[in-house]
Amino acid sequence: MTTNKTIQNKHNRKNAAAPALDAQQWAFVQTGLEHLDDGFSIYDANLKLVAWNSKFFELTELPMDLFGYFGAPFEDFIRYNAERGEYGQHTTQDFIEERVVEARKFQPHVIERERPNGIILEVRGNPMPGGGFVTVYKDITQRKKAERALQEANDELEMRVQRRTAELEKTTEALKESEERIRLIADTVPALIGYVNSDLIYTFANRQYQQWFGRSPDHIVGRTAEEVLGPIVYREHLPCIREALKGKRASREFTLNTADGKEVLVLVSFIPHISDNGDVQGYFVLGQDVTDVRTAEFKFRQAQKMEAIGQLTGGLSHDFNNLLTIIIGNLSVLEEEGTNDPNLMEMVDPALDAARRGADLVKRLLAFARRQPLKPKICDARILIDGMKDLLTRALGAQIDMKLQIKENIWPVLIDDHQLENAILNLVINARDAMDGKGRLSIYGENVPLENGFSDRNIDLTPGDYVVISVKDNGCGMAPELVDRIFEPFFTTKEKGPNSGLGLSMVYGFVHQSNGQAQVESTLGEGTTFRLVLPRCHDTHKNETPSRPVTNLPQGSERILLVEDDPGVRGFTARTLRRLGYDVITANDGHEALGILELDPNFDLVFSDIEMPSGLNGIDMAESVREDFPDMRILFMSGYPDKIMDKTGLWQNELDLIAKPFERLELANRVRNALDRKQ
């Protein structure tokens, strides 16, 4: 086995210096390479190391003092990596021989390799004329982590942000390299590299210039910077160029329309070339396409903003639902029991109507915050949309031509069908207003299988099967700055009115709560397309037939332990249940409820709020109750299904839950059903 000492002996023999070469040409390339985020190495036809940059040793963690010399054998690199476990469990000598034989084929290759320290490298090798190869090492760890994070959590979302490297380091060792080899290295770099002298004349340019500006390097060298860039881009670059010629590094980010018609975001750095005596001889140009990075940053900020707004609206809705439970509950008792004072009833009816409209507003806020209780079931989108045809036609009016194009074999989805109907109706009404009552509207439904992930400015989708429902209009369209805010609550492009600005935010929240995503595309003056992207449901079980609601007031005499921290809600609920005949004992929080049960376990039902203070929420309290009293019936109430319920995954399938605000009839029916439920 070759030891580090043996490798060191080889390193000591590096004093057989390489023949001299054009140092200035190599300096141009080497200096540019040292400012990239990628590592590079070049081996000649005898598999000897003849060129590298410091990033190569940094990414691979190979000791530069052992291998950073001209003529280092490729076999020594492989042996060192094998002995420190870089390639897993292999017979070292056999593995080394296989790798060397494979390398001598000089075949182009691209591989991804995860190092023992968790760093993931993309290794891209290209053969050179006459033998040998140049290899680019790119750290793609953050990109891979971001992909995994996006797959696990919808929203988006961890970002890859490229960083600038350290100050330029001048090369002091001359390496023999031909102009052809220098050109090959520069053209392999995934970035734009150029050199402009103090007279603003290009003396070097790599192939990336042709992709971005439509000119080959041969047609760039010898031309002025203004000729190469064009007068508009040159004027925008001029302040940075002046800074570089003063000896200061400068950079700017701008949008470039490339020669092939693409629009990309480009980060360009202007790096001064300063001689040993301090004179500025020109500047290096280093340009990188940062479109993907900026798009990812934008999506991350949008996700954070929407999540923050969702948390705020969810919390406010919880408090308002407690207030509305007290108001609606007591007013509904007055309304149901009647009164001999007609003047009083004239005040009760509008007050109750206003409170119910307030409850509907809170539900809209909860829909955006993704906190509303859903009742998902297997749904056929074609049947659902066909059933809405008459409703949608009436909503659009006679002057809008509507077409439904729903595939007959569309996949089923697991979703709350009533909320899906509301979402489609919201999008249709929004389209009607955008067309000012006249135009064409199309609703599409189609199956979209994704073998690879998909990402754009609006959504991120992992591989899988999706059902896409699209609502397309030919209305006025929207500007990009409006599209970015279209799903925010209370943001609207319409005139202010009742509940304005909540329709699209409800759609956004409902779709995301259903594990789907909402996408919008719009062109000013041409129209808008909204897409609801819903995951396919592979379950084939039939939905349960819903039971008929009870319209009278069922009563009982069982004992109920009521757990609620809000005194107003607790008082109304206790009074209502007692008037229905139940024996009610109240507790202010979960700890008090457990203390009561410890002293007196003879209860038929525990009726508890979910969000409570004192560090013990309703779900955790219920788990403690079931440990000691496994047959105890439990009914929950909540102003919104919060993050605790989301984590358990129980609220839609297993929790018996009554949503606030509730009226006396609903309370009586749900309590009676909970007591009659078989354990």
Secondary structure as UniProt FT lines:
FT   HELIX           4..12
FT   HELIX           13..15
FT   HELIX           23..34
FT   STRAND          39..43
FT   TURN            45..46
FT   STRAND          48..52
FT   HELIX           54..60
FT   HELIX           64..67
FT   TURN            70..71
FT   HELIX           74..83
FT   TURN            84..87
FT   HELIX           92..103
FT   TURN            104..105
FT   STRAND          109..114
FT   TURN            116..117
FT   STRAND          120..127
FT   TURN            129..130
FT   STRAND          133..139
FT   HELIX           141..153
FT   HELIX           179..188
FT   STRAND          192..197
FT   TURN            198..199
FT   STRAND          201..205
FT   HELIX           208..213
FT   HELIX           217..219
FT   TURN            220..222
FT   HELIX           225..229
FT   HELIX           231..245
FT   TURN            246..247
FT   STRAND          250..257
FT   TURN            259..260
FT   STRAND          263..274
FT   TURN            276..277
FT   STRAND          280..289
FT   HELIX           291..337
FT   HELIX           342..369
FT   STRAND          377..379
FT   HELIX           381..387
FT   HELIX           389..396
FT   TURN            398..399
FT   STRAND          400..406
FT   TURN            408..409
FT   STRAND          413..415
FT   HELIX           417..434
FT   TURN            435..437
FT   STRAND          439..450
FT   STRAND          454..455
FT   STRAND          460..461
FT   STRAND          464..473
FT   HELIX           480..483
FT   TURN            484..487
FT   TURN            489..490
FT   TURN            498..501
FT   HELIX           503..513
FT   TURN            514..515
FT   STRAND          517..523
FT   TURN            524..526
FT   STRAND          527..536
FT   STRAND          559..563
FT   HELIX           567..579
FT   TURN            580..581
FT   STRAND          583..587
FT   HELIX           590..599
FT   STRAND          605..609
FT   TURN            614..615
FT   HELIX           618..628
FT   TURN            630..631
FT   STRAND          633..638
FT   HELIX           643..648
FT   TURN            651..654
FT   STRAND          657..659
FT   HELIX           664..676
//
